[in-house]
Amino acid sequence: MINYRQIRQYTLEHPQRSGPAMGSKILVMGFAAIILIGSVLLALPVATEGPESLSWLEALFTATSATTVTGLAVVSTEVTFSLFGEIVILLLIQVGGVGFIVLSIMLFRLIGRHVSFYERNLLQQNLGVDESHGILHLASRVMYITLIIEAIGAIFLFSQWVQVLDWKAAAYYAIFHSISAFCNAGFDLFHGFDDPLLIFVRENHFSIIVLCILITIGTLGVTVVYDIVHWPKIQRLTLHTRLVLPFTILLTIIGTFIVMIDESFMQGHTLSLLPTAERWWMAFFTIVSSRTAGITLIPMGDLGEASQFIIIIWMFIGGAPASMGGGVGLTTVAVVFFTLTSTVRGHDQTRVMGRTLPTETVTKAIAILTVSVLLVVVITLLLTLLEQGHAFIVGFEVISAFSNTGYSLGITDQFGPVSRLLLIFTMFWGRLGPLTLVVALAQRRRPTLLQYPEEKIIIG
């Protein structure tokens, strides 16, 4: 029998071994191990269609993109990989989307291994919940709900796609794209933009609705979905949920209108050539998918620069924390926005919907936003120097990698080895960086008797 009091005491006495810093290391090392295993499997000859296997860098890039649920590719998924390779990619997407911590806990329970207090604490950080009470039950629910949603999505997609594919291919394609959409991965099996299935999906509104619902649920996160499901019983939503839901709707509406306006005036672009109804559907889907899903139904390079620019901003914002989505996080941007408005109104504290946010929350949001902006700027500058490319186009690819979206203007496969390694790092940081930064900042401050005198500096 494990004594939880002893574990708690050990945690307090050995913060360097079991504190937040150790939690960050486990998250980073765990994802790195998954990526390396995936790279080895994808580098096997059996993983590719042709006689030649992938290079190690191509395998590493693809495994990183799948595990971080990004979707950027240096080789064509549907042309390059065999059934074995596509299944490996699908498993990496599933593990990266749900989180290896959740899967590890589920495995421990299946084999009868006891889950320690520290592992519960790490799971709590990974799921983004405040209380550890019932955390194992929540992890089980997350796994079950994920599988159920993906299965329902696959059934709905199959009901439509079987009209243009034989039932075996329709079932496989439906399962693959349902998992990819829900996990916000961005990988697809379409054979180019003239693929009959892709053309069918663009014209089939039911398929678009199903994909949008899967993507949206994935970007909302565990806490929000849990709140919505339990709302009829408790008649109360947390502040987190009350922030995420309206901001998600607002970003979708604003983004769709901007893309529609831009494409309506830009004659000769992809959307301007479509009928009005289909143009609205494509603008809507593109914006929904831009918040870290990255499933591409129309060429990004054919959109107007205003549309591409709004997609860049939306990708950078991303989805809600503790979700399948990436980016800096919707609530991170919301906290910074409300902090600004509270400061302008002369309030000493950040006020949101009748609540006051802790200073720690505001500090974390500012830290995540600042570090993320610096990372994107530095990587964009380096890639622009290395590839001698247009800064806007390179920046689009970098933010797509950072936000784990997968939208591309078609230049990623043209990057050299060093540039690809930089994008691998960016995808990895985008998936784990904000989380590990929060975990590191969650460490309690060490008390000190030393205090320095205050002195003002000129700002603005």
Phi and psi in degrees as a GROMACS rama.xvg file:
@    title "Ramachandran Plot"
@    xaxis  label "Phi"
@    yaxis  label "Psi"
@TYPE xy
-82.7156  131.4  ILE-2
-90.105  108.466  ASN-3
-69.0956  -26.2446  TYR-4
-65.6165  -39.7433  ARG-5
-65.5299  -38.8925  GLN-6
-64.7057  -43.7248  ILE-7
-63.2887  -41.5525  ARG-8
-64.3295  -39.6243  GLN-9
-64.9915  -39.2371  TYR-10
-61.5716  -40.3805  THR-11
-71.5357  -35.6369  LEU-12
-83.0674  -19.6323  GLU-13
-128.857  64.3262  HIS-14
-63.6511  -27.6903  PRO-15
-71.758  -18.0514  GLN-16
-100.451  -35.3678  ARG-17
-125.977  15.8065  SER-18
-87.1212  -170.667  GLY-19
-57.4031  -34.4272  PRO-20
-61.6511  -40.0864  ALA-21
-66.6492  -36.9496  MET-22
-61.2639  -39.7861  GLY-23
-63.1851  -42.5708  SER-24
-63.158  -39.814  LYS-25
-65.6994  -42.2664  ILE-26
-60.8906  -47.16  LEU-27
-65.4613  -47.8778  VAL-28
-66.9077  -35.5558  MET-29
-64.4337  -47.3821  GLY-30
-66.2417  -37.5104  PHE-31
-62.9269  -40.1914  ALA-32
-64.7377  -41.1939  ALA-33
-62.6037  -42.4866  ILE-34
-63.5646  -42.3902  ILE-35
-64.7171  -41.7231  LEU-36
-62.9141  -44.1743  ILE-37
-62.4  -37.7298  GLY-38
-63.4373  -42.2933  SER-39
-62.6713  -44.516  VAL-40
-65.6989  -40.7792  LEU-41
-73.0944  -21.1162  LEU-42
-82.1536  -8.98803  ALA-43
-69.8852  146.354  LEU-44
-57.6436  -31.7667  PRO-45
-69.6574  -14.2821  VAL-46
-83.0517  -11.4493  ALA-47
-118.329  158.724  THR-48
-77.7842  -43.8984  GLU-49
-78.2465  -179.543  GLY-50
-71.175  -24.8508  PRO-51
-97.7475  138.376  GLU-52
-86.2022  169.859  SER-53
-69.3707  152.205  LEU-54
-71.2742  162.633  SER-55
-63.0336  -36.4322  TRP-56
-68.9384  -40.1326  LEU-57
-64.8827  -40.7971  GLU-58
-65.7919  -41.9701  ALA-59
-64.2875  -43.2523  LEU-60
-62.4494  -46.2206  PHE-61
-65.7078  -42.5038  THR-62
-64.7509  -40.5287  ALA-63
-64.4864  -44.2609  THR-64
-62.4673  -38.0134  SER-65
-73.6228  -45.2291  ALA-66
-67.4469  -34.7801  THR-67
-87.948  9.8487  THR-68
46.0392  52.9993  VAL-69
-98.21  -64.4006  THR-70
107.031  -6.1891  GLY-71
-66.412  144.04  LEU-72
-140.657  144.702  ALA-73
-104.489  -7.91931  VAL-74
-135.995  154.929  VAL-75
-73.6794  122.48  SER-76
-62.2547  -49.1261  THR-77
-74.1652  -23.5106  GLU-78
-92.5466  -39.7478  VAL-79
-79.463  -42.6254  THR-80
-95.0714  146.175  PHE-81
-81.6572  -179.111  SER-82
-59.3428  -40.3738  LEU-83
-61.1373  -46.8439  PHE-84
-63.0351  -39.5754  GLY-85
-67.596  -36.1254  GLU-86
-68.0814  -38.8889  ILE-87
-59.9692  -45.6732  VAL-88
-60.4714  -41.6479  ILE-89
-64.3104  -40.2558  LEU-90
-66.6911  -39.5983  LEU-91
-63.4678  -39.2876  LEU-92
-62.245  -44.8284  ILE-93
-63.6306  -45.4622  GLN-94
-65.3886  -44.3274  VAL-95
-68.2303  -33.2536  GLY-96
-74.0345  -52.726  GLY-97
-70.9037  -33.9187  VAL-98
105.278  128.762  GLY-99
-68.953  -22.4705  PHE-100
-65.5814  -46.0414  ILE-101
-61.4142  -45.7096  VAL-102
-64.2732  -37.8805  LEU-103
-63.9264  -44.1946  SER-104
-62.4543  -41.8505  ILE-105
-62.4752  -40.4397  MET-106
-64.477  -42.011  LEU-107
-58.2455  -42.0503  PHE-108
-69.8581  -36.2618  ARG-109
-66.0874  -36.8897  LEU-110
-89.9592  2.39961  ILE-111
83.5072  10.0866  GLY-112
-78.4415  137.427  ARG-113
-74.9966  138.282  HIS-114
-91.0733  119.268  VAL-115
-72.8525  167.9  SER-116
-60.8598  -41.0703  PHE-117
-67.1131  -38.884  TYR-118
-66.0807  -34.8752  GLU-119
-63.202  -41.2074  ARG-120
-64.6747  -40.9659  ASN-121
-66.2594  -39.4411  LEU-122
-63.8445  -38.6452  LEU-123
-59.6418  -42.007  GLN-124
-67.1295  -39.5126  GLN-125
-68.1618  -36.3756  ASN-126
-84.3493  -14.2607  LEU-127
75.2347  32.2119  GLY-128
-108.94  157.909  VAL-129
-87.607  -29.7463  ASP-130
-112.131  141.126  GLU-131
-87.2608  -9.135  SER-132
-65.8389  124.606  HIS-133
73.723  19.512  GLY-134
-68.6412  -34.3457  ILE-135
-68.6288  -38.0673  LEU-136
-64.1181  -40.6033  HIS-137
-63.7024  -40.6971  LEU-138
-61.9551  -41.202  ALA-139
-63.4234  -41.9759  SER-140
-63.7634  -39.6863  ARG-141
-59.2712  -45.0954  VAL-142
-66.3809  -45.2971  MET-143
-65.7185  -45.6523  TYR-144
-62.6842  -39.3726  ILE-145
-58.4596  -49.0222  THR-146
-65.1669  -37.8608  LEU-147
-67.1945  -45.7562  ILE-148
-62.4865  -44.696  ILE-149
-63.4026  -37.8861  GLU-150
-66.5556  -43.8713  ALA-151
-63.2696  -44.2798  ILE-152
-60.2352  -40.7711  GLY-153
-65.075  -39.543  ALA-154
-63.5196  -44.6653  ILE-155
-64.3663  -43.334  PHE-156
-65.3477  -40.2046  LEU-157
-60.1318  -39.8604  PHE-158
-60.4489  -25.7336  SER-159
-94.9387  -43.9375  GLN-160
-74.6707  -18.126  TRP-161
-68.0917  -11.5732  VAL-162
-72.9265  -23.5325  GLN-163
-120.269  -7.39325  VAL-164
-127.775  158.941  LEU-165
-69.5681  160.763  ASP-166
-63.4551  -32.2048  TRP-167
-68.5079  -47.4665  LYS-168
-64.9436  -39.3166  ALA-169
-63.582  -41.0372  ALA-170
-65.1159  -45.1224  ALA-171
-64.6101  -47.4848  TYR-172
-62.2405  -39.6879  TYR-173
-65.0768  -43.0254  ALA-174
-64.5176  -46.157  ILE-175
-60.9944  -48.4088  PHE-176
-76.0012  -25.7573  HIS-177
-66.9429  -45.7107  SER-178
-66.0975  -43.0742  ILE-179
-62.9296  -40.3326  SER-180
-69.6653  -47.2953  ALA-181
-65.5283  -38.1281  PHE-182
-82.7095  1.24949  CYS-183
57.3457  42.7571  ASN-184
-87.0653  -36.9629  ALA-185
87.7358  -5.34668  GLY-186
-78.9054  140.094  PHE-187
-142.198  169.097  ASP-188
-114.869  21.4958  LEU-189
-74.3013  139.203  PHE-190
-90.4629  67.0461  HIS-191
82.5805  175.931  GLY-192
-80.6174  -6.11024  PHE-193
-103.048  13.565  ASP-194
-63.5679  130.843  ASP-195
-56.679  -36.7972  PRO-196
-67.0935  -43.3678  LEU-197
-63.7288  -41.4809  LEU-198
-62.6976  -39.3387  ILE-199
-63.4681  -43.8802  PHE-200
-62.2034  -42.016  VAL-201
-61.0867  -32.447  ARG-202
-94.8322  -10.1212  GLU-203
-99.52  102.33  ASN-204
-65.3673  -31.5918  HIS-205
-63.6574  -42.6081  PHE-206
-62.271  -41.2135  SER-207
-64.322  -42.1449  ILE-208
-62.5437  -44.2821  ILE-209
-60.7963  -47.0035  VAL-210
-62.9058  -41.0183  LEU-211
-63.8801  -40.9379  CYS-212
-64.6939  -44.6172  ILE-213
-60.3646  -45.6867  LEU-214
-62.8976  -45.2192  ILE-215
-64.8704  -44.7595  THR-216
-60.0367  -40.4853  ILE-217
-63.7528  -34.4353  GLY-218
-83.4094  -15.2325  THR-219
-72.8586  -38.7862  LEU-220
98.8655  164.021  GLY-221
-61.0554  -47.5243  VAL-222
-62.2845  -43.212  THR-223
-66.3837  -47.2721  VAL-224
-61.338  -41.6393  VAL-225
-61.8435  -41.8377  TYR-226
-63.6997  -45.6253  ASP-227
-63.5855  -42.2349  ILE-228
-63.4529  -37.6175  VAL-229
-92.8964  -0.0799666  HIS-230
-60.6919  -42.2368  TRP-231
-58.9912  -27.7377  PRO-232
-84.0697  -45.1349  LYS-233
-101.724  -12.2986  ILE-234
53.9249  39.5552  GLN-235
-153.601  137.844  ARG-236
-116.538  143.668  LEU-237
-70.2842  162.761  THR-238
-61.5034  -36.1978  LEU-239
-57.2575  -48.5343  HIS-240
-66.299  -40.0153  THR-241
-67.8114  -18.5481  ARG-242
-85.9472  -44.9286  LEU-243
-66.3847  -46.5291  VAL-244
-62.0424  -53.9293  LEU-245
-66.0099  -35.9956  PRO-246
-67.578  -36.2975  PHE-247
-62.4366  -46.8719  THR-248
-63.8072  -43.0077  ILE-249
-62.731  -45.8887  LEU-250
-63.2151  -38.2885  LEU-251
-65.0734  -45.2485  THR-252
-65.8775  -48.9506  ILE-253
-61.7261  -47.2196  ILE-254
-60.854  -43.3008  GLY-255
-62.3806  -43.3918  THR-256
-66.4628  -39.3855  PHE-257
-65.3215  -44.1578  ILE-258
-63.3822  -42.0864  VAL-259
-62.7116  -44.844  MET-260
-63.5673  -45.4691  ILE-261
-62.5396  -46.6763  ASP-262
-74.54  -23.7388  GLU-263
-70.8241  -31.6681  SER-264
-91.7788  -17.1158  PHE-265
-95.1339  87.4761  MET-266
-67.6161  141.87  GLN-267
95.7554  -11.6039  GLY-268
-81.3976  169.014  HIS-269
-55.0212  -53.0082  THR-270
-69.1047  -33.1203  LEU-271
-66.0575  -20.0707  SER-272
-86.9767  -8.87989  LEU-273
-91.045  156.86  LEU-274
-58.3089  155.911  PRO-275
-57.5424  -46.1052  THR-276
-61.7177  -46.3146  ALA-277
-66.7478  -31.8518  GLU-278
-63.1194  -42.1811  ARG-279
-63.2323  -43.7555  TRP-280
-63.6389  -41.8263  TRP-281
-68.9777  -37.9566  MET-282
-64.2675  -43.1349  ALA-283
-62.7048  -48.8969  PHE-284
-63.9099  -41.0591  PHE-285
-60.4206  -40.3556  THR-286
-72.0258  -43.1534  ILE-287
-59.9378  -43.7908  VAL-288
-72.912  -23.2071  SER-289
-68.3309  -22.541  SER-290
-85.3751  60.2634  ARG-291
88.8447  0.0660494  THR-292
-83.0945  -55.9695  ALA-293
77.9122  13.364  GLY-294
-70.8356  123.631  ILE-295
-106.023  118.454  THR-296
-106.848  -17.2031  LEU-297
-134.552  148.164  ILE-298
-64.3292  126.066  PRO-299
-64.9917  -31.7697  MET-300
-69.6121  -17.3196  GLY-301
-91.0183  -3.62909  ASP-302
-79.9292  159.428  LEU-303
-69.8558  160.657  GLY-304
-65.5869  -31.8373  GLU-305
-64.3421  -41.5991  ALA-306
-64.4257  -43.9982  SER-307
-63.3817  -37.1807  GLN-308
-68.0128  -42.4567  PHE-309
-67.2382  -33.0119  ILE-310
-65.6112  -39.0249  ILE-311
-58.2997  -47.1296  ILE-312
-63.8949  -44.9518  ILE-313
-64.7887  -38.5154  TRP-314
-62.6309  -43.8217  MET-315
-62.8553  -38.547  PHE-316
-66.8874  -48.9222  ILE-317
77.4748  -157.461  GLY-318
-100.743  -167.673  GLY-319
-76.7415  151.833  ALA-320
-60.7546  155.34  PRO-321
57.855  37  ALA-322
-125.66  -174.142  SER-323
-74.5875  -18.3776  MET-324
-77.9491  166.497  GLY-325
-116.627  -141.715  GLY-326
77.2268  -175.525  GLY-327
-73.4311  -18.9179  VAL-328
106.391  133.283  GLY-329
-60.299  -43.3209  LEU-330
-71.3563  -26.6931  THR-331
-61.9778  -47.8857  THR-332
-65.3505  -39.6078  VAL-333
-63.313  -41.7354  ALA-334
-63.7676  -44.3304  VAL-335
-63.3017  -40.1558  VAL-336
-63.0096  -47.2531  PHE-337
-70.8378  -29.4566  PHE-338
-64.5899  -42.0636  THR-339
-62.7697  -47.1693  LEU-340
-65.7558  -36.7535  THR-341
-66.1659  -38.5522  SER-342
-65.6648  -42.5829  THR-343
-62.3985  -35.3633  VAL-344
-81.3265  -1.68619  ARG-345
85.65  16.7983  GLY-346
-85.3542  142.619  HIS-347
-77.7651  -22.7335  ASP-348
-123.449  159.557  GLN-349
-82.3311  119.023  THR-350
-110.14  131.548  ARG-351
-139.293  117.049  VAL-352
49.2684  48.8488  MET-353
76.5049  13.4097  GLY-354
-126.975  157.72  ARG-355
-111  126.766  THR-356
-81.0386  139.452  LEU-357
-62.3486  149.498  PRO-358
-59.96  -33.1662  THR-359
-61.3993  -40.0711  GLU-360
-64.8153  -43.6793  THR-361
-63.5036  -42.1206  VAL-362
-62.5011  -43.5007  THR-363
-62.5639  -43.0446  LYS-364
-62.4117  -45.1874  ALA-365
-65.1614  -39.9119  ILE-366
-64.4205  -45.5843  ALA-367
-62.7504  -45.5158  ILE-368
-63.8052  -43.0279  LEU-369
-65.7776  -48.684  THR-370
-63.3375  -39.277  VAL-371
-65.7559  -43.6314  SER-372
-61.8279  -44.441  VAL-373
-61.348  -43.0863  LEU-374
-61.6558  -48.1016  LEU-375
-61.9278  -42.5966  VAL-376
-64.6764  -45.5063  VAL-377
-65.9924  -46.1337  VAL-378
-64.9559  -40.5075  ILE-379
-61.9085  -43.518  THR-380
-62.3351  -44.4944  LEU-381
-63.7348  -44.7887  LEU-382
-68.1315  -34.6472  LEU-383
-64.1161  -39.1491  THR-384
-69.7501  -41.2602  LEU-385
-71.2163  -41.5223  LEU-386
-98.9425  -7.71404  GLU-387
52.177  42.6877  GLN-388
-102.045  176.249  GLY-389
-72.6337  130.522  HIS-390
-60.2104  -37.2159  ALA-391
-64.7091  -45.8776  PHE-392
-66.5772  -44.4578  ILE-393
-63.1582  -42.3824  VAL-394
-61.0703  -35.8812  GLY-395
-59.4522  -47.1873  PHE-396
-65.3375  -40.1688  GLU-397
-65.3559  -46.2507  VAL-398
-67.88  -34.1136  ILE-399
-62.0215  -40.2817  SER-400
-69.424  -45.2798  ALA-401
-62.3428  -42.3436  PHE-402
-83.8101  0.471182  SER-403
56.6038  43.2738  ASN-404
-94.1292  -58.5908  THR-405
104.162  -7.05197  GLY-406
-63.3905  144.611  TYR-407
-145.599  147.715  SER-408
-93.3607  10.437  LEU-409
89.243  23.0529  GLY-410
-115.991  -6.65882  ILE-411
-60.4415  -41.592  THR-412
-71.2819  -8.30679  ASP-413
-94.917  -5.66898  GLN-414
-71.1029  149.858  PHE-415
-79.0008  176.835  GLY-416
-57.6037  -44.4452  PRO-417
-65.2126  -42.6472  VAL-418
-63.341  -38.8436  SER-419
-65.9933  -38.8519  ARG-420
-63.6927  -37.6536  LEU-421
-65.3083  -39.176  LEU-422
-68.7742  -35.3043  LEU-423
-60.3076  -45.8297  ILE-424
-61.9824  -41.0065  PHE-425
-64.3996  -43.0213  THR-426
-63.1339  -41.9834  MET-427
-64.6421  -45.8735  PHE-428
-64.4764  -41.4412  TRP-429
-60.4097  -33.3894  GLY-430
-80.6868  -40.5412  ARG-431
-111.239  -20.6163  LEU-432
-56.2015  -56.0639  GLY-433
-58.2662  -40.6214  PRO-434
-65.5634  -48.0229  LEU-435
-66.7887  -31.5278  THR-436
-66.257  -41.6449  LEU-437
-63.6534  -42.8134  VAL-438
-60.9328  -42.6375  VAL-439
-65.0685  -40.1087  ALA-440
-73.216  -18.0613  LEU-441
-73.3022  -12.6007  ALA-442
-65.4771  133.71  GLN-443
-64.2427  143.577  ARG-444
-69.5905  142.58  ARG-445
-79.1255  128.649  ARG-446
-64.3861  142.544  PRO-447
-145.801  147.102  THR-448
-92.1148  -6.74438  LEU-449
-88.1099  122.238  LEU-450
-131.985  138.451  GLN-451
-97.9887  152.206  TYR-452
-69.4426  148.711  PRO-453
-80.8514  146.888  GLU-454
-152.144  131.545  GLU-455
-81.2209  151.832  LYS-456
-124.147  162.723  ILE-457
-81.9464  129.233  ILE-458
-126.2  139.008  ILE-459
